Amino acid sequence: MTEMRKRTIGAITLLSAFLVSPVASWASEASVSADTYISRANGALNFGNLPDMSVGPGNSALIRFDLSALQSLGLGSADIQKATLTIYVSKILVSGSVDLAEVQTPWAESTVTYNAAPAAYAPPAIDSDIAATQAGFLTFDVTGIVRNWLVDGHPNNGVEISVNAANPNTSFLADSKENTATSHAAFLDATLGGAGAAGTLAGDVTGAPGATVVGMVGGSTAANIHAAELLANAATAAPTPNAIPKAGADGTLAPGWLPPAGNGAMSVIGSQTLASSPQPVRATSRTWSFPFQGMYQAGVAGFAANLPASGAPTPTSAGGTDPAAVLEWPVGQNAYYAWWDFILPRGYVSKTPIGYTVASRSNDSMHAAILRPSWACVSTGTVDAPNWTAADPVSIAVAGNNGRALTTGSITPSCATTDAAYVKFVVDTTGLTSPFDLISVSFNVQGSM
């Protein structure tokens, strides 16, 4: 079932609850407004634009939600029956457990760093020792924190997720709202009910195209329940294929129909507006992959990359039987780099993201290397002098001693079709105690056929 369809059905359920029940109880979802992480090892760096949040030794995640829809309801403490916060763990590096705490002081996603970290309330742990042992959704109980924000007057400065003191080596990556590959941003669910959330709903719900729903819900007007109003007014005189039946004031079927989800319908839940429209017809597209990896032959290691005359990583053997060739960055430097070039496919649309997947390893499992990608576009008539444009830095957390780490991301150059796309990787190994080995890298671009 699509997300739009699930949310539309949820809005219909909400409408029915108000129509047939004198005391309503329903769930409301708040979307994330800011998320990032801070790192003790990189105390002056900000990671607000990265697709992942790193939680581990010296690293903690910061998350804040938009509560405007809930604040408009004038809820009391008893009205907030339960609230949960859910994040998506994309990769477990070291199993363990974590704590969640309410943040006391303000912070900004684009500027916060470990050196200027916000403070947490004391005692800090609100939901503690939550097991983090496998990838997937991880949920915390934040009922008390949400009551603090909506009822007790605490400023909404979000929460902090950090490792539990009993499991200090816990380490994992979680999706941020900037992760467009999976779109698993954190979310907050609140179950509302009780006398403060109850109310009455009255008006014309017969299905006439111009019908208007009016009423009161917990002292608030029907403007606070746009889902019911818009769904009632969206009824049409004759059903279209896959149309949704409409409920009347007595809970029975009423004349009129709601348009099918995903076909130009609109639903509003709280202050979040979700609209779907018929998808335009597009030309057939395909993805081109440009892989680069090492080669080991007759005792000589090589790697498919362009290297500068100085300040370059070294092609070397991965070691062991039948070794792979890797590109190795030494420790304690922040300027060594390599770059790759490839011709963009016919049908490539300017400003289309170029995705990359990097396989790497390091013996140092307690620190993270910082990958700093840049891009450039060069016409087919030249092969030199690229004008580099820096993209957002990416933190690469190593899975374990000699363990391989897979890191994905994307950059968006303003190149034209048939241009040569240049991509440069600077790897900052400041703080690492062992070299950083690049095993392979693959770039993926899309064009039409």
GIJORA-V11501 format. One record per residue. N is the residue number from 1. RES is the residue in one small letter. SS is DSSP state (H for helix, E for strand, L for the rest). PHI is phi in whole degrees, 0 to 359 (NA if undefined). NEAR is the number of other ideal C-beta (glycine too) atoms within 8 Angstrom. Layout:
n | res | ss | phi | near
N | RES | SS | PHI | NEAR
N | RES | SS | PHI | NEAR
This chain:
n | res | ss | phi | near
1 | m | L | NA | 3
2 | t | L | 289 | 7
3 | e | H | 298 | 5
4 | m | H | 300 | 10
5 | r | H | 293 | 10
6 | k | H | 297 | 9
7 | r | H | 291 | 11
8 | t | H | 294 | 12
9 | i | H | 299 | 9
10 | g | H | 298 | 10
11 | a | H | 292 | 14
12 | i | H | 295 | 12
13 | t | H | 299 | 9
14 | l | H | 299 | 13
15 | l | H | 301 | 13
16 | s | H | 298 | 10
17 | a | H | 299 | 11
18 | f | H | 289 | 14
19 | l | H | 285 | 13
20 | v | H | 248 | 8
21 | s | L | 241 | 7
22 | p | L | 288 | 4
23 | v | L | 237 | 8
24 | a | L | 268 | 12
25 | s | L | 218 | 10
26 | w | E | 209 | 11
27 | a | E | 256 | 8
28 | s | E | 233 | 11
29 | e | E | 247 | 11
30 | a | E | 251 | 13
31 | s | E | 268 | 9
32 | v | E | 287 | 14
33 | s | E | 253 | 6
34 | a | E | 203 | 12
35 | d | E | 205 | 13
36 | t | E | 191 | 14
37 | y | E | 219 | 12
38 | i | E | 239 | 12
39 | s | E | 227 | 14
40 | r | L | 296 | 8
41 | a | L | 290 | 9
42 | n | L | 231 | 11
43 | g | L | 298 | 9
44 | a | L | 260 | 6
45 | l | L | 266 | 9
46 | n | L | 251 | 8
47 | f | L | 240 | 13
48 | g | L | 296 | 11
49 | n | L | 261 | 6
50 | l | L | 280 | 14
51 | p | L | 281 | 10
52 | d | E | 232 | 11
53 | m | E | 246 | 15
54 | s | E | 263 | 15
55 | v | E | 241 | 17
56 | g | E | 180 | 13
57 | p | L | 302 | 9
58 | g | L | 83 | 7
59 | n | E | 243 | 14
60 | s | E | 218 | 10
61 | a | E | 265 | 15
62 | l | E | 240 | 17
63 | i | E | 223 | 14
64 | r | E | 227 | 14
65 | f | E | 241 | 14
66 | d | L | 274 | 9
67 | l | L | 255 | 11
68 | s | H | 301 | 8
69 | a | H | 294 | 13
70 | l | H | 288 | 14
71 | q | H | 296 | 7
72 | s | L | 288 | 9
73 | l | L | 273 | 13
74 | g | L | 62 | 8
75 | l | L | 283 | 13
76 | g | L | 261 | 9
77 | s | H | 301 | 8
78 | a | H | 290 | 7
79 | d | H | 287 | 14
80 | i | E | 267 | 16
81 | q | E | 289 | 9
82 | k | E | 198 | 8
83 | a | E | 221 | 14
84 | t | E | 230 | 11
85 | l | E | 244 | 14
86 | t | E | 234 | 12
87 | i | E | 241 | 13
88 | y | E | 249 | 13
89 | v | E | 274 | 14
90 | s | E | 273 | 12
91 | k | E | 206 | 8
92 | i | E | 269 | 11
93 | l | E | 265 | 12
94 | v | E | 221 | 10
95 | s | L | 294 | 7
96 | g | E | 175 | 13
97 | s | E | 209 | 12
98 | v | E | 224 | 12
99 | d | E | 244 | 14
100 | l | E | 236 | 14
101 | a | E | 226 | 12
102 | e | E | 283 | 11
103 | v | E | 271 | 15
104 | q | L | 266 | 8
105 | t | L | 248 | 7
106 | p | L | 291 | 6
107 | w | L | 205 | 14
108 | a | L | 240 | 8
109 | e | L | 303 | 11
110 | s | L | 277 | 7
111 | t | L | 230 | 9
112 | v | L | 295 | 14
113 | t | L | 224 | 11
114 | y | H | 296 | 11
115 | n | H | 292 | 6
116 | a | H | 232 | 6
117 | a | L | 285 | 9
118 | p | L | 288 | 12
119 | a | L | 266 | 7
120 | a | E | 256 | 10
121 | y | L | 293 | 9
122 | a | L | 249 | 4
123 | p | L | 291 | 4
124 | p | L | 286 | 9
125 | a | L | 284 | 8
126 | i | L | 260 | 11
127 | d | E | 233 | 9
128 | s | E | 244 | 8
129 | d | E | 55 | 7
130 | i | E | 276 | 12
131 | a | E | 296 | 6
132 | a | E | 232 | 13
133 | t | L | 238 | 6
134 | q | L | 206 | 6
135 | a | L | 295 | 7
136 | g | E | 133 | 6
137 | f | E | 284 | 8
138 | l | E | 235 | 11
139 | t | E | 244 | 7
140 | f | E | 240 | 12
141 | d | E | 273 | 8
142 | v | L | 239 | 14
143 | t | H | 303 | 11
144 | g | H | 297 | 7
145 | i | H | 293 | 12
146 | v | H | 296 | 14
147 | r | H | 297 | 12
148 | n | H | 301 | 11
149 | w | H | 290 | 11
150 | l | H | 270 | 10
151 | v | L | 241 | 10
152 | d | L | 268 | 7
153 | g | L | 85 | 4
154 | h | L | 292 | 8
155 | p | L | 293 | 5
156 | n | L | 278 | 8
157 | n | L | 253 | 11
158 | g | L | 81 | 11
159 | v | E | 227 | 15
160 | e | E | 237 | 13
161 | i | E | 247 | 13
162 | s | E | 221 | 10
163 | v | E | 290 | 16
164 | n | L | 284 | 14
165 | a | H | 300 | 5
166 | a | H | 283 | 6
167 | n | H | 228 | 9
168 | p | L | 291 | 8
169 | n | L | 266 | 9
170 | t | L | 307 | 16
171 | s | E | 206 | 14
172 | f | E | 203 | 15
173 | l | E | 248 | 11
174 | a | E | 236 | 15
175 | d | E | 292 | 14
176 | s | L | 259 | 13
177 | k | L | 292 | 7
178 | e | L | 279 | 7
179 | n | L | 279 | 13
180 | t | L | 279 | 7
181 | a | L | 289 | 8
182 | t | L | 242 | 7
183 | s | L | 56 | 7
184 | h | L | 261 | 8
185 | a | L | 292 | 12
186 | a | L | 297 | 15
187 | f | E | 213 | 11
188 | l | E | 240 | 14
189 | d | E | 250 | 10
190 | a | E | 236 | 13
191 | t | E | 266 | 11
192 | l | E | 250 | 16
193 | g | L | 182 | 11
194 | g | L | 91 | 12
195 | a | H | 296 | 7
196 | g | H | 293 | 11
197 | a | H | 266 | 15
198 | a | L | 276 | 11
199 | g | E | 176 | 12
200 | t | E | 238 | 7
201 | l | E | 222 | 13
202 | a | E | 221 | 6
203 | g | E | 139 | 11
204 | d | L | 277 | 7
205 | v | L | 238 | 13
206 | t | L | 279 | 9
207 | g | L | 105 | 11
208 | a | L | 296 | 8
209 | p | L | 304 | 7
210 | g | L | 262 | 5
211 | a | L | 299 | 13
212 | t | L | 233 | 8
213 | v | E | 261 | 13
214 | v | E | 229 | 7
215 | g | E | 157 | 12
216 | m | E | 234 | 10
217 | v | E | 228 | 17
218 | g | L | 55 | 12
219 | g | L | 87 | 7
220 | s | E | 254 | 12
221 | t | E | 285 | 8
222 | a | H | 295 | 13
223 | a | H | 298 | 7
224 | n | H | 276 | 9
225 | i | H | 232 | 12
226 | h | H | 303 | 10
227 | a | H | 300 | 12
228 | a | H | 294 | 14
229 | e | H | 296 | 12
230 | l | H | 291 | 11
231 | l | H | 293 | 13
232 | a | H | 292 | 13
233 | n | H | 285 | 11
234 | a | L | 277 | 10
235 | a | L | 297 | 12
236 | t | E | 242 | 12
237 | a | L | 293 | 5
238 | a | L | 236 | 5
239 | p | L | 289 | 6
240 | t | L | 259 | 10
241 | p | L | 306 | 5
242 | n | L | 68 | 6
243 | a | L | 295 | 11
244 | i | E | 253 | 11
245 | p | E | 299 | 7
246 | k | E | 244 | 15
247 | a | E | 272 | 13
248 | g | L | 269 | 11
249 | a | L | 295 | 7
250 | d | L | 266 | 6
251 | g | L | 90 | 8
252 | t | L | 265 | 6
253 | l | E | 296 | 6
254 | a | E | 239 | 11
255 | p | E | 300 | 5
256 | g | E | 102 | 11
257 | w | E | 222 | 13
258 | l | E | 262 | 14
259 | p | L | 295 | 12
260 | p | L | 297 | 11
261 | a | L | 295 | 12
262 | g | L | 78 | 8
263 | n | L | 228 | 10
264 | g | L | 90 | 7
265 | a | L | 284 | 12
266 | m | E | 226 | 10
267 | s | E | 228 | 11
268 | v | E | 236 | 12
269 | i | E | 241 | 14
270 | g | L | 62 | 11
271 | s | L | 256 | 8
272 | q | E | 266 | 9
273 | t | E | 257 | 6
274 | l | E | 242 | 10
275 | a | E | 235 | 5
276 | s | L | 236 | 10
277 | s | L | 220 | 5
278 | p | L | 304 | 5
279 | q | L | 287 | 4
280 | p | L | 290 | 4
281 | v | L | 282 | 3
282 | r | L | 240 | 6
283 | a | L | 291 | 6
284 | t | L | 298 | 6
285 | s | E | 238 | 10
286 | r | E | 216 | 7
287 | t | E | 252 | 7
288 | w | E | 259 | 9
289 | s | E | 248 | 7
290 | f | E | 236 | 10
291 | p | E | 272 | 8
292 | f | E | 227 | 11
293 | q | E | 210 | 11
294 | g | E | 279 | 15
295 | m | E | 221 | 9
296 | y | E | 236 | 10
297 | q | E | 214 | 6
298 | a | L | 51 | 3
299 | g | L | 79 | 3
300 | v | E | 245 | 6
301 | a | E | 263 | 12
302 | g | E | 225 | 10
303 | f | E | 219 | 14
304 | a | L | 284 | 8
305 | a | L | 202 | 9
306 | n | E | 270 | 6
307 | l | E | 234 | 6
308 | p | L | 288 | 6
309 | a | L | 293 | 3
310 | s | L | 220 | 4
311 | g | L | 69 | 7
312 | a | L | 245 | 10
313 | p | L | 293 | 13
314 | t | E | 246 | 7
315 | p | E | 295 | 11
316 | t | E | 208 | 10
317 | s | E | 276 | 8
318 | a | L | 285 | 11
319 | g | L | 89 | 4
320 | g | L | 86 | 5
321 | t | L | 281 | 3
322 | d | L | 47 | 3
323 | p | L | 286 | 10
324 | a | L | 270 | 8
325 | a | E | 268 | 15
326 | v | E | 233 | 15
327 | l | E | 253 | 14
328 | e | E | 251 | 12
329 | w | E | 262 | 13
330 | p | L | 288 | 10
331 | v | L | 282 | 9
332 | g | L | 71 | 6
333 | q | L | 224 | 11
334 | n | L | 224 | 7
335 | a | L | 227 | 6
336 | y | L | 294 | 11
337 | y | E | 209 | 12
338 | a | E | 220 | 13
339 | w | E | 217 | 11
340 | w | E | 229 | 14
341 | d | E | 221 | 10
342 | f | E | 203 | 8
343 | i | E | 277 | 8
344 | l | L | 290 | 13
345 | p | L | 288 | 9
346 | r | L | 299 | 6
347 | g | L | 93 | 10
348 | y | E | 296 | 13
349 | v | L | 261 | 9
350 | s | L | 308 | 8
351 | k | L | 70 | 6
352 | t | L | 277 | 9
353 | p | L | 300 | 7
354 | i | E | 255 | 14
355 | g | E | 273 | 11
356 | y | E | 222 | 14
357 | t | E | 232 | 10
358 | v | E | 245 | 13
359 | a | E | 255 | 11
360 | s | E | 213 | 14
361 | r | E | 205 | 12
362 | s | E | 198 | 12
363 | n | L | 290 | 8
364 | d | L | 272 | 9
365 | s | L | 268 | 11
366 | m | L | 259 | 4
367 | h | L | 230 | 10
368 | a | E | 238 | 12
369 | a | E | 279 | 15
370 | i | E | 251 | 14
371 | l | E | 269 | 14
372 | r | E | 244 | 12
373 | p | E | 280 | 16
374 | s | E | 223 | 11
375 | w | E | 225 | 16
376 | a | E | 206 | 12
377 | c | E | 240 | 13
378 | v | E | 231 | 13
379 | s | L | 294 | 7
380 | t | L | 293 | 8
381 | g | L | 277 | 3
382 | t | L | 229 | 7
383 | v | L | 227 | 5
384 | d | L | 218 | 5
385 | a | L | 54 | 5
386 | p | L | 291 | 10
387 | n | L | 261 | 5
388 | w | L | 284 | 9
389 | t | E | 237 | 8
390 | a | E | 286 | 6
391 | a | L | 254 | 10
392 | d | L | 293 | 6
393 | p | L | 291 | 12
394 | v | E | 232 | 11
395 | s | E | 271 | 14
396 | i | E | 253 | 13
397 | a | E | 269 | 11
398 | v | L | 280 | 15
399 | a | L | 289 | 9
400 | g | L | 167 | 8
401 | n | L | 305 | 5
402 | n | L | 60 | 5
403 | g | L | 276 | 9
404 | r | E | 271 | 8
405 | a | E | 245 | 11
406 | l | E | 252 | 7
407 | t | E | 234 | 10
408 | t | E | 241 | 10
409 | g | E | 188 | 9
410 | s | E | 207 | 10
411 | i | E | 228 | 11
412 | t | L | 234 | 10
413 | p | L | 279 | 11
414 | s | L | 259 | 6
415 | c | L | 265 | 10
416 | a | L | 261 | 8
417 | t | L | 304 | 11
418 | t | L | 74 | 7
419 | d | L | 293 | 12
420 | a | E | 271 | 12
421 | a | E | 270 | 16
422 | y | E | 253 | 13
423 | v | E | 231 | 14
424 | k | E | 243 | 14
425 | f | E | 245 | 13
426 | v | E | 262 | 12
427 | v | E | 247 | 14
428 | d | E | 270 | 11
429 | t | L | 256 | 15
430 | t | L | 301 | 8
431 | g | L | 97 | 6
432 | l | L | 287 | 13
433 | t | L | 256 | 6
434 | s | L | 222 | 8
435 | p | L | 300 | 11
436 | f | E | 255 | 15
437 | d | E | 252 | 13
438 | l | E | 271 | 17
439 | i | E | 273 | 12
440 | s | E | 196 | 10
441 | v | E | 216 | 13
442 | s | E | 228 | 10
443 | f | E | 252 | 15
444 | n | E | 230 | 12
445 | v | E | 232 | 14
446 | q | E | 242 | 10
447 | g | E | 213 | 14
448 | s | E | 267 | 8
449 | m | L | 241 | 7
